[in-house]
Amino acid sequence: MPGAEGGSGDPGNGLRAALSGLTTRGRSFLAAGVAAAVCAYVLGQPDLLRVGLLLAALPLVCVVVLYRTRYRVAGGRRLAPSRVPAMAEARVFLRVDNVSRIPTGLLMLQDRVPYVLGPRPRFVLDRVEPGGHREVSYRVRSDLRGRYPLGPLQLRLTDPFGMCELTRSFSAFDTLTVVPKVTPLPPVRLAGEASGYGDSRTRALSLAGEDDVIPRGYRHGDDLRRVHWRSTAKYGELMVRREEQPHKARCTVLLDTRREAFYGAGPDSAFEWAVSGAASVAAHMLERGFSVRLLMDNGSTVPGPDGAGGFGGNDSSDAAGVLLDTLAVVDHSEEPGAGLSLAHDVLRAGSEGLLVAFLGELDEEQAAIVGRMRQRAGGAVAFVLAGSGWTSREAGPYPDVPPGGEPAPGEQDDEEDAQRSVRMLREAGWTVLPVSAGDGLAELWQRADRYRSREEAGAR
């Protein structure tokens, strides 16, 4: 069974641990047996001694039997699905198999789950026949993305007489991955999304590729029908023609994770909106056949650096899984003061097609760095989550001002800095969409398309 936790279990603390599992009934029988044996010795009553030995032996026999049979109970767990979006439910299936030759007593099943997934589930199971099994299930749900361990599974066994209870813990556990919520996006055409950058020849190559007629050296396994004899005679070594090498359209999703760039925390914070937006755009572009790369402000990329410059392969489902798993655990960067310069260095080393950035608050220096990123992209769209309106929706747009009040002078300065940053990015050629609390990504995505059409009309 997938997710099985093994059928033998661990021995615990031995027979002493089994004796500590005596119930109140078992302890009473044992005490009564000992008392009867003492009275029989004092009073000289052999019949009473036999009764005492029977009373004392019954719970001890139950302990020994239960101690031996607990190794023959197997437990398993299965998640459906193992990767779930935030605020969605997953179901956990538990299975208990009795692999011994005798039936079990009453079983209490308990699974350990993190508190963010809900209360700890407990189940009471009837006796399981030899070779039989029981299945139960429960649901988990989390508003916070992350990777959460489930388990280990705990099983409490009892004998048919209720004399002893033993708790068994399995060693294995499973992991539930809660990924960011992915918003379906409308199919729009953004500037540069299918063109890379540069002149028309480069743009054509980004979609169709060309037949590279420049020969290269022969490699083991090359088809001899591709040998370029003229070049072979010229260079004095075996040369072959290169086959057509198509260029997939590329998209880079830049996620700003600087702690000082975002206000608030929790599922409705600006940072969580940015993470969910990055996941939505990445999944949308993969569905459209793009090679997608996720780039962080600290310069790290997903997928990692490879021969294609860090862009994903052709399998969109695998690439989407890798990106979502990464975004499930992404947190604020631990490099204060580094800013976005490391991400700019990565972009400067190659050529991009479409660049989509999810940015927090930008000062003038960081806005200038982001503006220079536009030079290496055929098209650039920035979602800027600036302003303290993300601090608390209930408290109004500013933390110390009630709804309808006037912001403090310092807050006005922050808004002016945000507007200045947006203006600098637009002057650098970015399509900029300021994001406020409550804005939907799908509507902003369509608005970016309208901005593109407007810019193209102005250019003509």
N, C-alpha and C positions, 0 to 999 in steps of 0.2 A: 504494500500500500504506500503511495507517495506520502512522505512525511512521517513514516513510521519511526517510533522512538526506541525500538529494540524490545525484545521480548523477555529478557532475563532480569533487567533492573540491577540495582546495586544492593549489597547485603546489609547496608545501614550500619548500625552499631552492634550487630549480632543478636544473640538471644537476650541480652540485657535490654536492648531496645524493644524487643518483642514483649518482654515482661512489663515494661513500662506502659505498654498499650492496653493493659487490662482495664476493662470497664468497671463501673461501680458494681455491677452484678458479679463480674469475675472476682473482684477483690472481696466481695461479701462471701462468695462461696469459699474462697481460699481461707479467709479468716474464720469462717464457721468450721471448716474442716480442721484447721489447726486447733481451734478451741475444743472441738469434740475429741480430737486425739489426746489432748492434755487431760481433759476430764476423764477419758477412758483409762488413762494411765493412773490417775490419782484414785479413781473409784474402783479400778480393777474390773472394768466392764469391756470384755473383748468385742462384743457386738457393737458397742458405741465406737470402738476404735475403727472397725470396718466402715462404719458410716462416715466417720471423720476422714478416713483415707479416700473414700469415694468423692466426698465433697471437695477435698483439696486437689485431687488428681484431675477432676473434670476441667477446671480452667487451665491447668498446666498442659493437659493434652490438647486443648483448643489452641493454646499459644504455640505449641510445637507444630501442629498441623497447619495453622495459619501462617506461621513463619516459613514453612516449606512451600506452601502453595503460592505465596506472593511472588515467587520467581517465575511463575508460569502464567503471568498476566501481561499481555502486551498492549501498548497504547500507541495511537497514531493521531496525526493531525493533518488536515488538508485545508488550504486557503482557496477561496473562490471569490474574486481573483486575488493574486498575491501582490498586484500593483493596482492601487485604487486612487482616484482623484480626491482631493480634499473635499470634505463635506458630503462624501458619498459613503455608502455602506459596503462592507465586505462580510461574507459569511465564513465562519470557521467550523469545520466539521471534525468532531472527535469520535474516535472509534476505540473500543476496548474489546480485546479478544481473550477468551479463556482457552489457553493451550494446554491446560492440565486435564487429567482424567476424572476429576471430581468437580462438582458444581461449586461456584463461589457463593458466598453469603451476600448480604446487602453491601452495595458499593456506593461510595460518595466520590464523585469526580469533580475536580477543581482545576482550572487553568489559570495561570498567572498572566495578567495583561497589564500594560501601563495604564495609569489612571486616566490619561487623556483619551483612551479608547473606550472607556466606560467601566462599569462595575465588574468585579471579578466574578465570572460565571461559576455556578455550582449546580451539580446534578446528582440526583439519587437514582441509582439503577437497581432493578430487581436482580435476583440471583441469576447468574449466567451459566447455562448448561455446559457440559464439557464440549469443547470445540465450537462453542457458539460465540456470538459477539453482540454488542450493543452500539448503536450510533446515536449521537446527539449533536446539536449544532447551536451556535449563538452568533449574534451579529455584533460587529464593532464599527465604530465611526469616529473620525477625527476631523476637527476643523483646522488642525495644524499639520502641515506637511512634515515629513521626516521618515525615518526608518525605526520601526518599533518591534522589539522582540516579543514573541508570544511563547510562553512556557517558562520553565518546564511544567509538564503535566503532573498533577498530584492525584493519587488514588488512595482512598481510605478503604481498607478491606475489613470485613467483620465475619466472624464465624457464625454458623447457623444458630447457636445458642446465645449469641450476644455477649460472650465472655471477654472477647478481646477485639480491639481495633488497631490496625496497623496502617500507617501512612507511608506510601511509597512515592518517591519523586523520580521521574524519568530524567535523563540527562540532556536530551536533545531539545532544541527549540527551533521555531521558524521565525521568519522576519516578514512583517507587513510593511510594504513601502507605500507611503502616502505621497503622491506626486502633486504638483501644483494643478489647480483647476485649469483646464484647457477650454478656451472660448472659441467656438467655430467662427471663422472669419469669412466675409464675402469675397468672392474672386474678383479682385480689382487689379489693375495694371499700374504699378508704380514705376517712377523713373529709374532706369538702370536695373530693374529686376531681371531683365532678360538680356542684358547687353554688356556687362563688364564695364570697362571704361576705355577711353581713348578714341581712336579714329574708327571709321566704319568697318575697316578690315578686322580690327580686333573685336568689334561687336559681333560680326558675323561668325568669327571663330568661336565665340563663347557659346553658341548654340549648335553649330553644325560641324565645326572643325574643318580641317583641310588635309589633303593628301600631301604629307611631308616628303618631297622628292629628294631631300638631302640624305644621302646614304649614310649608313653607320657600319661599324665593324661587325663581322659575323659572330654570332653567339651560338652556343651549343643548343640545338633544337630548332634553329631557324629553318624555314622551308627553303630548299635550294632553288626553287623556282623564283625566289625573290632576289637572287644574286644580281647585282648591278655590275655587269662585266666591264663597262667603260671605267667606272671608278676603281674596280679591282685592278685593272691594268695601270691606272694612274697612280694609285697609292701603293701598289705592290703587295696588297693583302686582300683577303676576301671581304667584299663589302656587299651589304644587302640593302634593299629599299625599305624604308619604313612604311608601315601600313597606316591607314587613316586613323588618327587619334582624336576622337570626338572630345569636345570640351563641354562639360556640364555647366549650366548656369549656376552661379554661386551666390550664396547669401550668408552674411555674417551678422549674428545677433549679439550685440554688445550689451552686457548687463553691468550696471554700476552698482557695486556692493559696498561703497564707502559708508561707514557708520555715520559720519557727520553730515552725509548728504540727504538723510531721510529723517522724517519726524515720526514719532509714535512707534507702537509695536502691536503685535497681535494680528489676527486674521484680516482685519480691515485696514491695516497700516499701508503706507505708501510703498514700503519695500516689498510687502507681499503682493501688492498689485503689480509691481514691476516684475517680480519673479513669475507670476502667472501670465503676464503679458509676453515675456520672453518665451515661455513654454508654448503659448498659443501661436505666436508667429513662427517659431521653429517647426512646430507640427504642421502648420498650414503650408509653409514653403516646402517641406519634405513631401507632402501630399501632391504638390504641383511638380515634383520631379527635380527639385533643386538639391545641390550639395550644400548642406547647412553646417555652419560652425558656430559654436557658442564661445564667446570671448568675454572674459571677466576684466575688471579694471586693473587687476594685478598682473595681467598678461597671460594667465593660464587659459588654455583652449581645450575644448571638448568637441570632437575627438582630439586626441593628442597629436603632436606633430608627426607627420608622415610624409611620404613622397608627394602627396597632393596638397601640402601646405596646411594640413590639419583639417581639411574638409572631410565630411562623411562620405561613405561609399554609396553604392547604388541601392542597397537594401534600406528602404525608408523606414520599415518597421523596426529593424534593429537599431538604426540611428536614432529614431524617436525614443526608443527605450533607454538608450544610453544617455541622451540629453535629459529626459525626464527624471531618470534616477539621479543624475548630477544635480538638477535643480531641486530635487526633493530634500537635499541636505545642505544646499548652499546657504552660507551665512555671511554676515558682514566681514569684509576683509580686515585682516589684522595688521595692516601696514599703514598706519596713519601718516599723512603727509605725502605719501607717494602719489596720490591723485590718479589721474588717468594717463599719465605719461607712459607707463609700461604698456598699456593697451595700444597707445599710439605707436610705440616702437614695433609691436607685432604687425600692425596694419601697414606701417611704412615699409616693411620687408617684402610685401607682396602686392598683388593687385586684386581688388575686390570687385564683385558685381554689385549687388544691393547690400547696403549697410543699414541695419535697423538697430537703433540704440534706445535703451531705457535708462534714463538718467535721473539722478536726484538733483539736489540743489547745486548750482554751479556758481563759483565766483568768476571774476574776470579772467584770471589765469587759466582755470580749468576750461572755461568757455573757449578760450583761444586754442587750447590743445585739441578740443573736440572739433573746432572749426578746421584745423589742419588735417583731420582725418578725412574730410570730404575730398581731398585731393586724390586719394587712392581708391575712390569708389565711383561707380557709374551712377548711382543714385543713393541718397542718404535720407533716412527718416528718423527723427528723434522725438520720443515721447518724454517730456520733461515734467517730472513730478516734483515741482518746487512749490514753496509757500507753506506756511504753517497751517493751512486749512486741513491738512491730513492729521493734525495732532489729535483732535477729537471732534467727531461730528456733532455730538450732543452739546458740547460746550461752545459751539460757534466756531468761526474760522480762526480765532486767535485764542490762545489758552487762557489768558487773563481777562478777557473781555466777553461779556454775555452776548448772546445773539442780538444783532441789531445795534450794538455799540460801536464806537469808533476804535480802531486799532491804535495801539501805542506807537509812539514815534519810531521805536526800534523795529516794530513789525512793518511799518511803512517802508523803512529802509530795506528790509528783506524783500518786500514785494518789488521795490524799484530795482534791486539787484537781479531778481529773477527776470524781470522784463528786459533789463539790459542784456542778460545772457541770451535770452531768446532772440533778441534783435541781432546780436553778434553771430549766432548760428545761422540765422536766415541770410545775413549778408555773406556768409561763407558758402552758401548754396544748399544748406540743409532745409528739408521740409520739416518744420517744427510744429508740434502739437502739444501745448501746455495741458496737463492733466490735473483735474481737480477731483476731490473725494466724491465718489458716486458716478464718475464717468464710465461709460462702457467702452471696451476696447473695439468692438465691432463697429460702432458709430465713428470712433476716431479713425479706424482703418479706412472707412469710406471717405472720411473727410480728407485724409491724406491723398486719396485719389483725386478728389476735386482740386486740391492745391496743386497737384501735378498738372492737371489739365489747364489750370489757370496760368501756371508758369510757362507751359508750352505755348499757350496763346500769346502771352506777353513777349516771349522770345521771337515769335513770328512777326 
